[in-house]
Amino acid sequence: MTDGRVLRGAFLCTDRDANVILGSCTEFLSTEHTEARVLGLVMVPGRHIVSIYLDA
């Protein structure tokens, strides 16, 4: 995200404005993935998304 946070969750859907809905989401304050905070269901505004990765 634009503020440096990393969100990890199950992709559920998107809309025409590029907003993304994630389920079972956790938040990390850095890319080191330490001290996760459980958020649950979240809507991420498209303007705050920097990149999206697929974890197979």
DAJOBEL-V598318 format. One record per residue. N is the residue number from 0. RES is the residue in one small letter. PSI is psi in radians with two decimals (999 if undefined). D_FIRST is the distance of its C-alpha to the first C-alpha in Angstrom with 1 decimal. Layout:
BEGIN
N:RES:PSI:D_FIRST / N:RES:PSI:D_FIRST
END
This chain:
BEGIN
0:m:2.87:0.0 / 1:t:-0.39:3.8 / 2:d:0.12:5.5 / 3:g:-0.18:5.4 / 4:r:2.69:5.5 / 5:v:2.20:6.3 / 6:l:2.40:7.9 / 7:r:2.18:11.2 / 8:g:-3.09:13.7 / 9:a:2.14:16.2 / 10:f:2.21:15.4 / 11:l:-0.84:17.8 / 12:c:3.03:17.5 / 13:t:2.96:16.0 / 14:d:-3.10:17.7 / 15:r:-0.30:18.9 / 16:d:0.13:16.1 / 17:a:0.35:13.5 / 18:n:2.51:12.3 / 19:v:2.38:11.9 / 20:i:2.21:13.9 / 21:l:2.41:13.6 / 22:g:2.71:16.6 / 23:s:0.83:17.4 / 24:c:2.46:13.8 / 25:t:2.63:13.2 / 26:e:2.38:10.6 / 27:f:2.45:10.7 / 28:l:-0.16:10.2 / 29:s:3.05:10.5 / 30:t:-0.07:11.1 / 31:e:-0.16:14.7 / 32:h:0.83:14.3 / 33:t:2.58:16.6 / 34:e:1.25:17.3 / 35:a:2.57:15.4 / 36:r:2.21:15.4 / 37:v:2.20:16.5 / 38:l:-0.54:15.1 / 39:g:-2.22:17.1 / 40:l:2.20:16.5 / 41:v:2.67:13.3 / 42:m:2.13:12.4 / 43:v:2.05:8.9 / 44:p:2.38:9.6 / 45:g:-0.57:9.5 / 46:r:-0.26:8.9 / 47:h:-0.06:5.3 / 48:i:2.18:4.8 / 49:v:-0.81:5.2 / 50:s:2.76:7.4 / 51:i:2.33:9.4 / 52:y:2.52:12.2 / 53:l:2.19:15.4 / 54:d:1.86:17.1 / 55:a:999:20.8
END
